Amino acid sequence: MANAIVTLDGSALTFLDGLGGLILPMATIPTFPTLKGLAWPVGRAPLQSTLKQKAISGKETRLQLYSFGLYKYELTFSYLGSGAQNQDWQLLMSFFQLVAGAALPFHFNDVYDNAIAGQVLGTGDGATRSFNFARTLSLITEPAQDVTADATILSASDEHEQRMAQPWEPRTRLMVATEGAQGGRWWGESEGRWPAAPLPGEPRDSYGCGDSFAAGFTFGLASGMAPAQAAEVGARCGARMLTRVGAP
């Protein structure tokens, strides 16, 4: 299968093939907990850092230290429960200890700015197989981190693809495994199986069947279909490809 990425309502869908990979944040980095007493609004401001040096002539030289701007967040909590029904205070204190204060990194989910839609993720050139997630904000382009995938598609018979899929599972809504003539299964936010689609002709070449399934499944999800319906579309695409020879 060919490595490909598409956006679905601001998230991403990945196909794994062993030929390339995505540059992602570590899956083990913890996320700041959701606490009931978080007040509105959440304060956020961009940060930059610049070195300045002034010569005796009065000319000033400036050096930008950050390739991309950082964001500073300020959170206000109207209350933090600590009783039997609400232990937000204990959760916040334990999270602080978990990351050792400012020593270790953690993710923060900004509920007011956590989706990217309608953006180009990369331009294929026949050689580049790894792309950073990024978004464009009017005049600038900045990297996007802590991406949640709508689905990760892999072949259940390919051990290498299974190993590549493991880091994605904690941050994927649906894991989708194709099983050839047995159809396949999905699990995650929901789970189920789909049967193989009837062949519209004589089987000729399996080249491209996985990619065709992935394309059909992607189309189905992007159209608002449930996983079972999207898998049915993908299975029909894969079955049709099986009746052709080589790349279309």
N, C-alpha and C positions, 0 to 999 in steps of 0.2 A: 504494500500500500504506500501511497505517496504522502509525505508529511504535509499537512495543510491546516489552516486555521480560518475560522469564520466567526464573525460576531453575531450574537443572537441577543438582541435587546441589551447590549452593553456587556455581555459576558463573552465567553469564548468556548469554542468546541475544538478539540484536538484529535488528530489522527496520528497514530504511532506506527513507525515503520523501521526504526533502527538506523535511518539514514541521517537524521539530524535531531536537534532538540531545541527546546525553548529555554531562555534564560529566565529563571524564576527565583523568587525569594525562597528561603529555606522553609520547608513544610513544618519544621519543628518550632519555628518562632511563634510564641503564644500571642493571642489577641486580647486586647484590653476588654474586660468583662462588660456586659450590658447591665447597667444598674438602674433601678426604677426611679431614683431621685434625680436623674440628670435633668437640669433645667435648660430652658431655651433662652437665647440661642447659644450654640457652640461657637466660641470665638476662634477664628482662624486668620492667620496673617502670614504672607510669604516672607522668607528671609533670604538675604544674600550676604556675601562677605567679600570685601574688597580691600586690597593692600594699596596704600597711597605713598608715593615718594616724591618729594619736591626737590628739584635741583636748585643750585644757587642762582640760576637764571630766572627762576620763578616757574619754569615749566614743571608740570605735575604729571607723573606716570602712574597709571592705575592698572592693577592686576586683579582679574576676577578669579576668586578661589573656588567657587562652586560651578560645576558644569550645568547643574540645574538647581533651581531654587528649592529651599526646604520650607516646610510649613510648621508654624508654631501654633499649637492648639491650647485653648484655655477652657477647662470644663468647670462648671459650677453645679453643685448638688444641693437641692433644696432640703434633702434629708437622706440619711443612710440608716436603714433598719438594721437592728442587731438582735431581734427576738427570734422566737422559734419559727415564725412564718416568713420572716424576711431577714436574711443574714448578709445583706449587701456590705455592711461595714467589715465583717469578717472576710468576705470575698475580696474586697479592695485591699485590705491589709495583707492577706496571703498572696495576692498578685504582686504587690510591691516587694514582698520577700522573694517571690519566685524569680523576678527579674533583677534582684539585688539592687533596687533603687535605679540609678542611672547606668548601671554596669552593663546590662544586657539589653538587646533590642526587643521590641515587641510591635505588633501591628495595632493600629487603631482604625476602626470602621467608622468613617464619617458618613452618617446616614443621610446627610444633605448633599453629598458628592461622592457617590460610590458606584456610578455606572457610566459606561462609555458606549455610545451607539453611533452607527453610521460613519466609522472612521477606518481608514486604511491601516492595516497592521504591518504590511510589508509588500514589497514589489519583487516578484520572482525574476531571477535572471538566468535560471538554469544551473546555477552553481551554489548560490546562497541557500542554506537550508535551516538556518537559525535566525530568528527575529525577536527583537525585544518588543514587548507590548508598550505602546505609547499612545498619547492622545494630543490633539492639537487644540489649543485654546486661543483662538483669534490669531495673535502674532507669534506665539511660541508653541513648541512641541516639547512635552515632558514625558518621562517614563511612567508607566502605570504598573503598580505592584499589587501583590496579594490578590491575584486574579482568581475568580471562581468560575470554573468551566460549567457550561450547561451539560455537556456530555463528553466523555472520553471513549473513543472507539478503538477496539483492538481485536486481534485475532486470538481466539482461545487456544489455537494449536501452535502459536508462536511464543516460545518461552522468552525470547528477547523482548517482544512487545509487552508481555506480562510484567517483566521487570521494569520496563520504562513506564508502565502505567501506574505502578505502585505509588510514586510520589504524588501523582495527580488525585488519587482516590479521596484523600481527606478534603480536597477543595473542589470536588466535582459533584454536581447534582445527580448525574446518572452515569454509571459505568456500563458500557455496552460491549458485549463479547460475541463475535460472530463464530458460528460453528459449522460452516459449510452446508452440507446436505441436511444437517440436523436443525438448521435455522440459527437460533442463538438466544441469548438472554440479556436482560438488563437488571440492574439493581441500584439502590441508592435511595432517593426520595420515594420511589416506588419500585416494584420488582415484578418480573414476569418473563415470559418466553414468547417467541414468535416462530412459526413453522417456515420451512423453506418454501419459496413461491414456485408454482408450476413453471416448467421451462416452456417458452414460446416456440421452441424448435429443438433440433438435435444439439447436444452439448459438443462444443468444439475446442474452446480454450478458456482456461480459468484466469488468464491475465486480465487484471483490471476489475475483477468481480468485487473485491473488497473496497476499492475506491468508489465503485458505482454504488454499492450499498451505502457507504458513508455520505455520498452526495445526496442520495435519496432521503436518507435519515435526516440530514441537515435541512433539506428543503421542508420536510415534514414538520420538524420542530419549529423552524422559522415561520411556518404558516399557522402555527398555533395548535398543531395536532398533538394528541396524547402519545406517549412513547410507543404504545402498541400500534397505533395507526402509522406513525413515522417509520417504525420498523417494517411494517407491511410495504410501504412505498420503497424503502431501501432494499427489501428482499426482491421486489419485482425488478428494480434496476439491476441488481446483481445477477438475477436469473437471465435477464435479457443479454447482459454482457457475456454470459457463459456460452451463448449461442453464436458469438462472433469470434473472429480470429485476430489476436493481437490487439494493439491499441486502436481505438476507433479513429 
